[in-house]
Amino acid sequence: MNPSTASSLPPRAGALGHLRVLDLSRVLAGPWCTQNLADLGADVIKIEKPGAGDDTRHWGPPFFPGKDGRPTHEASYFAACNRNKRSVTVDMASPEGQQLIRQLACSSDVLVENFKTGGLARYGLDYASLSALNPRLIYCSVTGFGHTGPYAERAGYDLLVQAMSGLMSITGQPDDAPGGGPMRVGVAVIDLFTGMYATSAILAALEARHHSGRGQHIDIALLDVAMAMLANQGAAFLNTGTVPQRQGNTHPSIVPYQDFPTQDGRMLLAVGNDGQFTRFCEAAGVDWAGDARFATNAARVAHREELVGLVAALTRTRPTAQWIALLEDKAVPCGPINDIAQAFDDPQVRARGLRIEQERRPGGPPPAGSEVNRVVGTANPMRLSETPPTLRHAPPALGQHTEEVLRERLGLDAAQLQSLRERGVIGT
C-alpha cells in the first residue's frame, strides 16, 4: 500500500478509528501508550516474538484462572495494557520477518517501540530507514534515558528511574519514623506516566502532520518524564534550593491533609483551604478556626505538629463511616482508605462502570488452545461524549491475529502464510 493512503481509510468507531498503529513495544510504558490509542479506536497491530511474546505474558503469579478455575500459564499483567490490539507473531531477527514489518510500517500512521537506543537500526527498522519508506510515519521511541546524553545506551526500568529521579526520596515515612526510608510507589507510575506523555506527543505529531504532511520522530525517556512529574516538589527545590524530604502521607504545603486514626481504623482528611477547615471545625464542634495558630493554611503549616495531634485525638472518637457521613454534605473532603477489593466495590466505582469484562474470541489456530476466554479489566477513564473509547478486542492470545492481519494488510494467501510458518518467520 502506498504510504499516502494510510490515513485515508474509512473510519471505524472511535476518535482515532482512521489510524493504523504498529506496536513494537513490550512490558508497560509503550503498551500503555498504544492501548490508549487502541481504546480511542486506532487499529493497533502488536508485533510479538513467536513462542514467547511480550515479557509480561509470563510475569506471574498471578495467572489467569482457566475454565476449571486453576491457574493457567497466562499472566494477568499482560491484560492491563494490551486490550483492543491484534497480536501478530513475527521473527524480527530474520530478514523475511524484517521485511514483513517494513511492509506493515509502510501502511501505518504511527509506530511505537521501546528498544534500546540504536537497537532497531541493525534490522533496518529505525526511524531513518522507515521514514524513507513512509515519510508520513510518526515514530515514537520510548527508552529509559533518551537518545542523547551519557546514559543513552543504558537500559532503564521504572524502579531504577524512581530511585534516580528523586521520587523514592520523597516517598515513604521519614527516616526517624517506624518503617522509615525511601519507598517505591505501589504501581510502576513512571512507566504509566511515560505512556501517557507518549500518547500526548503522538496526538500532537498527528495534528502537526495535518499541516505539514510529514511524520516525525518522538524521543520519550522515562527519566525525563520522572523529572517532569516531580511537579511542585521539583519547583520547590529549583526555586528555593531546599531539598524536599519524605513525610509519609502528609503534604508539605497543606495541613490537615493526611490520614488520621478513627475509632475503627483510619480515614483520609484532605482540607485544602481555609473555608474547608472552618466547616470541618463547625461540623466537629471545635473552635480551632478562630485560633490564630490555625486560622490560615500558612499558620496551620507552621503549627503542624500541634494541630495534627489535636485532630488525631478528635478523629479517634468516631468510626470512619460516621466521619464521612458528617463531613460529606459540608464539602469537606474525607474518605476511607480502601484496599483494591474495597475500591472496586465502591458504589461510585460501580456506578461509573470501571470494571469491565471481555470475551476472547479465538481468531485462528494459536488461541484455539487457550484456556482463557474471559478477561476482566479496568475501563478507560477518558469519557468523550461523541467518540468514547470502545471495547473491540480482549487482550489477545499470542499470535491470535497473525494470519488475519497478514491477509488483510499485505494480501498474503494461504500458501504464502504456510511457507512463512514452515520457515519460522511467523508463529505456528
N, C-alpha and C positions, 0 to 999 in steps of 0.2 A: 504494500500500500504506500502511496505517496505520502510523505510526512504532512503535507499541507491539508490532507483530508482528515487528520487525526481528530480535529476539533469540530468537524462538520457533520458528525454522526447524528442521527435522530436522538434527541434527549430522552433519557429514561426518567423514572421518578427520582425526585431529589434535586437539590440546588446544583449539584455537580454531576448530574446524570449524563452530561455530554462529554465527560472527561474519561480518559484511559490512563491508568497509573500502573507502572511496573515496579513492583516492590522486591528489591534485592536485599532488604534488611532483615534482621533477626533479633531475637531477645525482646527488648522493650521500647526503647526510645523511638526507633524507626517504625516498628509495627504500630505503636500508639498513634503516630502521625498518620500512617496510611489507613488505620481503622477509622480515624476521624474523617478522612476523605471518603472512605467507603460508606460510612454511615450517612454521609451527605449525598450519596448517590453515585460516586465515581466507581467505575469498573476497575477493581484492583486485582491484578494478577500477581500472586505471591510465588516467587521462584524459590524452590527448596531443593536441597541435595537428596538425590534418590536414596531410599533406605534409611535416612537419618532425619532429614528435615530440620526445621528450626530447633535450636538448642532447648527452648522451653517446652517442647513436646515431651521432654524426658526429665524436666526439673520437678521431681516429686520425691516423696509424697507431699501433698495429697494427689491422688489419681482419681479420674472419673470412675464412678461406680458403673459396672456393666449391667446388663439385663438381669443378672442373677443377684445384683446387689454387692458383688465382690469387686475389689479394685481392679481396674484394667491396667494396661501399660501406658495409657494416655494421661499426661499430667494436666491438671486443671489450669495451671499457669498460662498455658498457650491460649486458652479460651478468653482470657482477659483482654487481649489486644489483637485478635485475628478474625473477628466476625466480619461478615459481608465480603470476604475475599474468596478468590478462587485459587486453589493450590495446584501448581504445575511443577513436577519434578524434572529437573534438567541437570546434567553433569556439566557444571561450569568449567571444569578443568579440561574438558575435551574440546577440540576445535569445532566439532559439529554442534556441541552444546552452546559454545560462544556465539556461533552463527545464528542459532535459534533465538538467543537473547537479543542479538543485534537486530534481527528482523522484528521482534516484538517491540523493541525500542523505537524503531522507525515509525510505528503506528501508535505510539504513546505520546501523551501530553506531558507526563511527569514521570521521573524515575527517582526512587529513594533508595539509598544504600548506606550501610554503616561499616564498610570495610576499613581497615587501617589505611592511613594516608598512602596513596600510590598502589594499594593492593589490587585494584582492578585494571591498572594500566597494562600489566603483563598479559591480561586476557583481551586487550583491545576493547574494554568496556568502561573506560574512564570518560570523563566529560569531553575532553578534546576529541576523542575518537567518535563518540556517539553524536555529539553536536555537529560534527562534519557531515554525518548521515542525515540528521534531523535537526536543522537549525532552530526549530520551534520548541525543542525539548527543554523542559525545566528539570534540572538535575540537582537533587538535594543530597549532599553528603553529610552524614552525622558521624562525628568522631568524638573521642574523649577530649582532645586538646586543640583541634583545629588543624588546618593545613599549613600553618606558619608557626614560627616560634621554636624554641629549643625542645619542647616536648611533643612536637608534631608526630614523631614516629612512635610514641608510646601508646599502648592500649589503655583505654580509660573505662572505668566501671563506676557505677553510681556510688557505691560505698567509698571508694577511693576519692572521688571528687567531693563527696560530702565532707570528708576529712580535710582535703587540701584547700577547699574554698572557705573554710572557717565556719561552715554551717554546724558541724558537730560541736564546735567550741561554744556555741550559744544554745545548744540543745541538751537538755538533761538538768539534773539537780546541781547546785553549786558544790564545789569540792568539799566544803565543810558540812554538807548535809548528808543524811543517810542515803546511800546509793549514789553519791555524787560522782561526777566525772562526765566526760564527753559521751554523747549518745547519738546514734543514727536515728533518723526519722523512721517510723514503722513501715512505710512503703518507700519504694525507690523514687522519691519525689524529683530528683534531678533528671532521671530518665523521662519521667512523665512531663515535667516542665519543658524539657528539650523537645519532646514530641509535639507539645502544643506550640512552642515557638517555631518549630519546623512547619507545622500546619499553616501558621500565620504567614510565614515567609513564602511558602508555596502559593498561597492565595494572592499575596502581593505581587509575586512574579507573574502569575496568570493575568492579573489586571494590567501590569506593565506590558505584557505581550499583546494585549488588545490594541495598544497604541504603536508598539514598535514592530510587531510581527516576529520578534525573536525571543527565544528562550534565554536562560542564563543559569549560571552555577550558583548554588547556595551552600555556604560553608557554615554549618551549625555545630558548635562544640559544647560538650557537657560542662566544661569548666567555665566557659563564657556565660552560659545560662545560669550556673550556680552563683557566679559573682553578681549577675544582674538580680537574681532572686533574693539576695540579701536585703534589698529594698531599703526600708527605714533603718535597719541596723547598719547597712553599708554606708548610708548617708550620714548617720550619726558619727561614725568613725572618720569619714572623709572630711567632715566639716568641723569636727571638734578635736580630733586626734585621740579621743578616748576610745579604748578598745572595749566593745560590749562583752559582758560576761554572762555565763549561764545563770539563770534564775528560776529554773523549774517552770511551773505553769503561770508565773506572774508576768506582768507586762512592764517593760522598762519605763513607760511614759504614762500609764493609766492605773489608777487604784480606786476601788477594788475591782480587779479584773483577773480572776483566778478560780481555782476550785476551793471549796470550803466544806468542812465536815458538817453532816446533818445527824439527826437522831438515828437514822438507819443506813447511813452510807456517806456519800459525798455528792455535791452538786457543783455546777459551774455558774458563777455570778459574773456578768460582764457589764459593769457600769461604765458607760463610755462618755458621759458628760454630767455636768452639774445638775441638770434637770432630772436625769435618771436617779442620781444619788438622793436628791430631795424626795422623790417619790418612793424610793426604797425605804428611806428613814420613816416617812409617814406611814407606809404600809406595815413596817415592823414595829412601830410605836416607840421610836427613839428620836432624840432631838439633835443628832450629830450634825445635821446640815447647818445648824446655827452656830456650831463650834468653829472658831476661827482656824483651828488646826485642820478642819475637814471641809470647809465651805467651798473651796475651789479644787479643781483637779491638781493644780500645782502644789497646793497646800497638802492635799492628801498624799501625793507622791513624797513630799518632804517628811511627812509623818506616817509613812507606810507601815512601819512595824507596830505602832500604837493602834492604828485603825484596823489592820488585819487581825490583831488579837481580839479586838472588840467584836468585829464581825464574826469571827470564828466561834466565840463564846455564844453569840446570839443564834447563829445558824444551827448550833447543836440542839436547840430547844424544840425543833420541829422536824418531822420526816421530810424527805426530799419532795415528795408529791405535794405536801401542804405548802411548801415554799413556792413551788411552781404555780400552784393554783392561786396563791396570794398575790404573786407578782405579775402574772400573765396579763391581767387586764389593766395593770398600771404601766405597761410598756417598759418594764424593767427586764432586760434580757437575763434569763435564768433557765437552766435546763439540767437534765440528768446526764451523767457520764456513762453512756451506753457501751456495752460490748457490741461486736458486729452483729450478733444474732438479735440483740435488742434493737439495734438501729434498723435492720431490715424489717422488724416487726412494728416499728413506729407507725402510728396512723398517718402521719404526714408523708412518710416514705411510701407507704402502701397507696395512699391517695394519688401520689404523683406517678405511680406505675414504674418505680425504679427497679423492680425485679422483673426480669424478662425470661421467657423460655423460648428456645428454638429447637426445631426438629432437624436433625441432619439427614438429608435425603441422599442416599448413595447415588453418585453420578457415573459410576463405572466400576471396573473390577477391584481397584485398591480398597475403596471404602466398604465394599460389599461385605468384607470380612470383619469390619469394625464392630466392636461390641457397644460403642457409644452412639446412641441415636437421639439423645435428648441433652441439650446443653442449657444451663441456667446462667444468666449473667446480669450485669447492671446496665440499665438503659443509658443512652447518650443524653447528657443533660442539656444539649442545645435544642431549644424549642422555637422553631421557626413557624410562623402562622401559615405561610403559603407553601413552603417546601421543607417540611420537617424531615429529620433523619428517618430512614426506613430500614427495616429488617428484611434482608433478602436471602442471605446465606448464613447458616450456622458456621462457627469456626470449622474449617474443612478438615477432613481426614487427609493424611499425607498423599499428595498426588491425585486427589479426588477429581480434579478438573483437567488433568493433563491432556487427554485425548480431545475433550470438548473444546478447550482453548486453542490447541494447535490446528484443529479442523477449522474452527471459526475464524481465527485471526490470520493463520498462514496458509489455509487451504490444503493442508496435508490430507492424503487419503489413507485408507486402512493399510495398504501395502507399505506406504512410507512410514507410517507410525509403527508398524510391526518391525520394519527394518531398524528404525532408531531404537526400539525397545531391545531387540536382539543384540545390538552393539553396545547397550548400556548407556546410550546418550540420554534417554528418558527413563523414568522409573517403570517397573513392571507392575 
